[in-house]
Amino acid sequence: GNSVTQMEGPVTLSEEAFLTINCTYTATGYPSLFWYVQYPGEGLQLLLKATKADDKGSNKGFEATYRKETTSFHLEKGSVQVSDSAVYFCALSVRIKAAGNKLTFGGGTRVLVKP
Amino acid sequence: NAGVTQTPKFRVLKTGQSMTLLCAQDMNHEYMYWYRQDPGMGLRLIHYSVGEGTTAKGEVPDGYNVSRLKKQNFLLGLESAAPSQTSVYFCASSYLPLGSEAFFGQGTRLTVV
Protein backbone atom coordinates (compact mmCIF):
# COMPACT_ATOMS: atom_id res chain seq x y z
CA GLY A 1 0.00 0.00 0.00
CA ASN A 2 0.87 3.65 -0.01
CA SER A 3 2.76 5.22 2.84
CA VAL A 4 4.58 8.42 3.74
CA THR A 5 7.39 8.72 6.27
CA GLN A 6 8.56 12.07 7.53
CA MET A 7 10.96 13.06 10.24
CA GLU A 8 9.57 13.30 13.72
CA GLY A 9 9.61 16.59 15.51
CA PRO A 10 9.55 18.82 17.18
CA VAL A 11 12.10 20.83 15.25
CA THR A 12 13.17 23.96 17.08
CA LEU A 13 15.00 26.66 15.15
CA SER A 14 16.05 30.23 15.56
CA GLU A 15 14.68 32.88 13.24
CA GLU A 16 16.54 33.07 9.89
CA ALA A 17 17.83 29.50 10.23
CA PHE A 18 17.64 26.96 7.41
CA LEU A 19 14.83 24.40 7.62
CA THR A 20 14.74 20.92 6.12
CA ILE A 21 12.01 18.36 6.74
CA ASN A 22 12.65 14.98 5.19
CA CYS A 23 9.86 13.05 3.52
CA THR A 24 10.01 9.70 1.74
CA TYR A 25 7.19 7.69 0.26
CA THR A 26 6.14 4.36 -1.15
CA ALA A 27 3.33 4.22 -3.65
CA THR A 28 1.80 2.15 -6.39
CA GLY A 29 1.41 4.03 -9.63
CA TYR A 30 2.52 7.61 -10.12
CA PRO A 31 1.68 9.75 -7.12
CA SER A 32 1.26 13.46 -6.78
CA LEU A 33 3.11 14.83 -3.77
CA PHE A 34 2.06 17.56 -1.39
CA TRP A 35 3.12 19.52 1.62
CA TYR A 36 0.33 20.78 3.83
CA VAL A 37 0.75 23.16 6.75
CA GLN A 38 -1.40 23.39 9.86
CA TYR A 39 -1.20 26.53 11.94
CA PRO A 40 -2.35 26.35 15.57
CA GLY A 41 -6.09 25.87 15.88
CA GLU A 42 -6.65 25.70 12.13
CA GLY A 43 -7.25 23.15 9.44
CA LEU A 44 -4.68 22.07 6.88
CA GLN A 45 -3.70 24.33 4.01
CA LEU A 46 -1.86 23.35 0.88
CA LEU A 47 1.67 24.73 0.97
CA LEU A 48 3.00 23.32 -2.29
CA LYS A 49 2.73 20.36 -4.58
CA ALA A 50 4.40 18.49 -7.43
CA THR A 51 2.66 16.16 -9.83
CA LYS A 52 5.52 14.47 -11.69
CA ALA A 53 9.15 13.50 -11.28
CA ASP A 54 11.67 16.38 -11.12
CA ASP A 55 8.93 18.96 -10.62
CA LYS A 56 9.71 21.57 -7.99
CA GLY A 57 6.90 23.00 -5.92
CA SER A 58 7.42 26.36 -4.25
CA ASN A 59 5.43 28.80 -2.18
CA LYS A 60 6.12 31.38 0.55
CA GLY A 61 9.87 30.69 0.35
CA PHE A 62 9.41 26.93 0.78
CA GLU A 63 10.56 24.48 -1.88
CA ALA A 64 10.39 20.75 -2.47
CA THR A 65 11.52 18.66 -5.44
CA TYR A 66 9.85 15.42 -6.52
CA ARG A 67 12.70 12.87 -6.59
CA LYS A 68 11.48 9.64 -8.08
CA GLU A 69 14.86 7.89 -7.88
CA THR A 70 15.01 8.38 -4.11
CA THR A 71 11.23 8.45 -3.58
CA SER A 72 11.60 11.67 -1.64
CA PHE A 73 9.98 15.10 -1.40
CA HIS A 74 12.01 17.01 1.19
CA LEU A 75 10.76 20.44 2.27
CA GLU A 76 13.26 23.31 2.58
CA LYS A 77 13.24 26.98 3.46
CA GLY A 78 16.33 29.11 3.52
CA SER A 79 15.39 31.56 6.26
CA VAL A 80 12.51 30.77 8.60
CA GLN A 81 10.38 33.27 10.47
CA VAL A 82 8.46 32.99 13.72
CA SER A 83 5.28 32.90 11.64
CA ASP A 84 6.45 29.61 10.08
CA SER A 85 5.84 27.83 13.39
CA ALA A 86 3.30 25.14 12.52
CA VAL A 87 2.88 21.44 11.86
CA TYR A 88 3.93 20.32 8.38
CA PHE A 89 2.48 17.25 6.69
CA CYS A 90 3.87 15.45 3.69
CA ALA A 91 1.24 13.63 1.67
CA LEU A 92 0.68 11.76 -1.57
CA SER A 93 -2.29 10.93 -3.71
CA VAL A 94 -2.63 8.30 -6.37
CA ARG A 95 -5.80 8.71 -8.34
CA ILE A 96 -7.65 5.44 -8.63
CA LYS A 97 -10.64 5.14 -10.91
CA ALA A 98 -13.83 5.71 -8.93
CA ALA A 99 -11.83 6.23 -5.75
CA GLY A 100 -10.89 9.85 -5.96
CA ASN A 101 -7.72 11.62 -4.98
CA LYS A 102 -7.37 10.09 -1.54
CA LEU A 103 -4.48 11.54 0.39
CA THR A 104 -2.05 9.45 2.42
CA PHE A 105 -0.35 11.54 5.09
CA GLY A 106 2.88 11.33 7.01
CA GLY A 107 2.77 11.74 10.77
CA GLY A 108 3.46 15.46 10.71
CA THR A 109 6.46 17.47 11.90
CA ARG A 110 6.00 20.26 14.40
CA VAL A 111 8.28 23.22 13.76
CA LEU A 112 8.88 25.90 16.37
CA VAL A 113 10.78 29.02 15.36
CA LYS A 114 12.09 31.16 18.18
CA PRO A 115 12.90 34.87 17.83
CA ASN B 1 -15.65 32.37 0.19
CA ALA B 2 -16.77 29.94 2.87
CA GLY B 3 -14.90 26.91 1.45
CA VAL B 4 -15.37 23.91 3.73
CA THR B 5 -17.36 24.42 6.92
CA GLN B 6 -17.59 21.91 9.75
CA THR B 7 -20.05 21.93 12.63
CA PRO B 8 -19.70 21.68 15.54
CA LYS B 9 -16.17 22.83 16.36
CA PHE B 10 -16.06 21.17 19.77
CA ARG B 11 -18.07 18.42 21.43
CA VAL B 12 -17.86 16.25 24.52
CA LEU B 13 -19.76 12.97 24.47
CA LYS B 14 -20.32 10.28 27.01
CA THR B 15 -19.48 6.72 26.05
CA GLY B 16 -22.39 5.20 24.15
CA GLN B 17 -23.90 8.48 22.97
CA SER B 18 -24.39 9.22 19.30
CA MET B 19 -23.74 12.32 17.26
CA THR B 20 -23.43 13.59 13.71
CA LEU B 21 -20.73 15.86 12.34
CA LEU B 22 -21.72 18.02 9.41
CA CYS B 23 -19.46 19.10 6.58
CA ALA B 24 -20.57 21.57 3.95
CA GLN B 25 -18.63 22.81 0.91
CA ASP B 26 -19.59 25.52 -1.53
CA MET B 27 -17.01 24.80 -4.27
CA ASN B 28 -19.09 22.23 -6.18
CA HIS B 29 -16.47 19.55 -5.52
CA GLU B 30 -17.23 15.98 -6.42
CA TYR B 31 -15.01 14.35 -3.83
CA MET B 32 -15.38 14.68 -0.08
CA TYR B 33 -13.46 13.01 2.73
CA TRP B 34 -13.51 12.54 6.48
CA TYR B 35 -10.18 12.19 8.28
CA ARG B 36 -9.24 11.84 11.90
CA GLN B 37 -6.07 13.33 13.32
CA ASP B 38 -4.29 11.72 16.24
CA PRO B 39 -0.93 12.71 17.72
CA GLY B 40 2.01 11.28 15.80
CA MET B 41 -0.23 9.48 13.32
CA GLY B 42 -0.97 12.19 10.83
CA LEU B 43 -4.41 12.11 9.29
CA ARG B 44 -6.14 8.83 8.55
CA LEU B 45 -9.03 8.47 6.14
CA ILE B 46 -12.29 7.30 7.69
CA HIS B 47 -14.73 7.41 4.76
CA TYR B 48 -14.95 9.23 1.49
CA SER B 49 -17.39 10.00 -1.29
CA VAL B 50 -16.82 10.34 -5.02
CA GLY B 51 -20.17 11.99 -5.67
CA GLU B 52 -23.68 12.59 -4.45
CA GLY B 53 -25.27 9.40 -3.19
CA THR B 54 -22.00 7.46 -2.99
CA THR B 55 -19.79 6.58 -0.04
CA ALA B 56 -16.85 4.25 0.52
CA LYS B 57 -14.70 3.05 3.38
CA GLY B 58 -11.30 4.47 4.04
CA GLU B 59 -8.48 3.27 6.24
CA VAL B 60 -10.26 3.36 9.63
CA PRO B 61 -14.04 3.09 9.04
CA ASP B 62 -15.09 1.00 12.04
CA GLY B 63 -17.52 2.73 14.38
CA TYR B 64 -18.46 5.42 11.84
CA ASN B 65 -21.12 5.84 9.18
CA VAL B 66 -21.49 8.51 6.51
CA SER B 67 -24.04 9.86 4.11
CA ARG B 68 -23.90 12.15 1.07
CA LEU B 69 -27.49 12.92 0.20
CA LYS B 70 -26.58 16.29 -1.31
CA LYS B 71 -23.45 17.10 -3.26
CA GLN B 72 -22.45 19.89 -0.93
CA ASN B 73 -22.88 17.99 2.35
CA PHE B 74 -21.07 15.03 3.84
CA LEU B 75 -22.21 13.75 7.24
CA LEU B 76 -20.17 11.63 9.64
CA GLY B 77 -22.06 9.71 12.29
CA LEU B 78 -20.97 7.98 15.45
CA GLU B 79 -23.70 5.59 16.57
CA SER B 80 -22.18 4.60 19.92
CA ALA B 81 -19.20 6.72 20.85
CA ALA B 82 -16.14 5.14 22.45
CA PRO B 83 -13.13 6.79 24.15
CA SER B 84 -10.96 5.55 21.25
CA GLN B 85 -12.88 7.95 19.02
CA THR B 86 -11.53 10.94 20.91
CA SER B 87 -9.78 12.82 18.14
CA VAL B 88 -9.83 15.84 15.89
CA TYR B 89 -11.94 15.26 12.81
CA PHE B 90 -11.34 17.02 9.51
CA CYS B 91 -13.51 17.15 6.48
CA ALA B 92 -12.00 17.87 3.08
CA SER B 93 -13.16 18.20 -0.50
CA SER B 94 -11.44 18.20 -3.86
CA TYR B 95 -11.93 18.34 -7.60
CA LEU B 96 -11.63 15.29 -9.80
CA PRO B 97 -8.29 15.61 -11.60
CA LEU B 98 -5.16 13.90 -10.39
CA GLY B 99 -3.05 16.20 -8.29
CA SER B 100 -5.91 18.45 -7.27
CA GLU B 101 -5.44 19.87 -3.83
CA ALA B 102 -7.81 19.07 -1.02
CA PHE B 103 -9.50 21.90 0.87
CA PHE B 104 -9.93 21.30 4.57
CA GLY B 105 -12.38 22.48 7.16
CA GLN B 106 -11.32 23.90 10.51
CA GLY B 107 -11.79 20.62 12.32
CA THR B 108 -14.00 19.27 15.09
CA ARG B 109 -12.41 18.40 18.40
CA LEU B 110 -14.35 15.48 19.88
CA THR B 111 -13.78 14.12 23.36
CA VAL B 112 -15.49 10.92 24.49
CA VAL B 113 -15.49 10.39 28.24
Interface residues (C-beta under 8 A of the other chain):
Chain A: V4 E8 S32 F34 Y36 E42 G43 L44 Q45 L46 K49 T51 F89 S93 R95 A98 A99 G100 N101 K102 L103 T104 F105 G106 G107 G108
Chain B: V4 E30 Y31 Y33 Y35 G40 M41 G42 L43 R44 L45 Y48 V50 A56 G58 F90 A92 S94 L96 P97 L98 G99 S100 E101 A102 F104 G105 Q106 G107
